[in-house]
């Protein structure tokens, strides 16, 4: 008998609540596409103000996007500052958007040092 602590298990369908493995694409109970499900959450992370170099900040950005896509997070709010890290982040995110790995990204209102990344609707 498998428990919720089993390594193959790890998430639940947000439509019906059935527990499924992290590799399952469609819920076997209600046929919902699991990769499109979102709890509406926004995760905020600072990648620019802890002494990061540009390449370190971009590694953090890549990791945050991958984590967000594996979870049910709707959006990421990334604090990038106003210099080279912001410029490089915008370039990297353009590539993610082109490959359709993200739905979109934009400046956070009037705050030029933060970017909102849409992962799910």
N, C-alpha and C positions, 0 to 999 in steps of 0.2 A: 504494500500500500504506500503510495507516494504522499508526502506531506508538503506543506507550503515551503519547507526549508530545503526541499530537493533542489539540486543544482539545475535540473531541467525546467523547473518552474520559476516564475519570477514576476509575472504581471497578470493582471486581470482585465478582461474585456470591460470597458466602461459602459457598454450598452446593457449587457446581461449579467455581468459579475463573474462569469466563468473564469477560473484560473487556467492560464495557458502558459506554454513555454515561451521563452524570450525569442525563439526563432519562428514561432507560428505567425503566418501572415494574415490568416482569416480565422475568426472565431468559429470553432466547430459547432457551437450551439446556435448562434444567431447570424452567422456569415458576415459579420461586420469586418471591414478592413482595418486591422489593428494599427497599422502605421499611420492612419489618418486620425486616430482618436487623440483628443487632447482634454486635459483637465482645465485649460484656460490659464495656467500659471505662467508667470514671467519670472525668470531667474536673472538676478543682477550680479555681475562679476566685474571686478576691476582688474584689467590686464596691463595697466600702464603706470601705476604709482607705487610699486614696490621694488623699484630698481631694475625692472625688466629691460633687457635690450630688445630691439625690434624683433629679432628671430625668436627670442624666448616668448615674447607676447603673442607672436603668430602661432607658435606651438600651443600655447594656452587657448587661443581662439579656436584652433582646429579641434582640440580636446573637448572644449565646451560645446561646440556644434555636434560632435559625435555623441557626446553624453545626452544632449538635448534630444537628438533624433532617436536615441535608444529608449528614451523615457517618454512621458506623455506631456512634456513641456510645450506650451504654445509658442512662447517667444523667449528670446534672450535679450537682456539689456546689458551691453558691454561698455564699460567705461574705458575709453581709449586716449583721453587727454586731447591736446590740440596740436601735437607735432607729428613726427615721423610715424609713430605707432598708428595714429589715426589714418594717415595717408595710406600706409601699407594695408591696414585692416580693410579699408574701402576697396583697394585693389583685389585683395584675396576674396572678399565677399562678392565682388563682381564675377569672379570665376565660379564660386559656389552657385550663384544665381544662374549663370550661363549653363552650368551642368544640371540645373534644376535640383540641386541638393538642398536648397532653401527656397522659400516662397518669395522672399524679398527682404530688403533692409533699408533703413532710413535713419536720418539724424533724429535724435530724441527731442522733438520740439525745437526750442531755441537753444538747447544745450549742444554745442558743437563738439563736446568732448564725450558724448555718449551715442551709441548706435543701437537701435532696436532691430533685431533679426527675427523675422517670422519663419517659424519651422512648420507650423500647422495652422489650420483655420480654427 
